[in-house]
Amino acid sequence: MSATQILLLVAAYFVILILISYFTGKEDSNEAFFKANKSAPWYLVAFGMIGASLSGVTFISVPGMIGGQQFAICKEYLVFL
């Protein structure tokens, strides 16, 4: 694929995302989105917070950090086993 095709594909993807969010989010408010109208159970909120902290950046940066330290942290984890 050429660079132009890739850029057009990425632009089309974002346009589709914006259109979907525009048409599906008309009736919702910020209160409903951010607080779930205060009706979400605690365990759902807890799992959501854990899931948000385990982002794609975590899966890239943590192995890089461990490799940069010559796996020193892995030795500490093995001591606790």
PEMO-V814306 format. One line per field, one symbol per residue. psi: psi as a letter, one per 30 degrees, with the letter a starting at -180 (. if undefined). A space follows every 10 residues. Layout:
psi = ???
//
This chain:
psi = kleeeeeeee eeeeeeeeee eeffgefkle eeeefhghgk leeeeeeeee eefilfeefe eeeeeeefgh geeeeeefef .
//
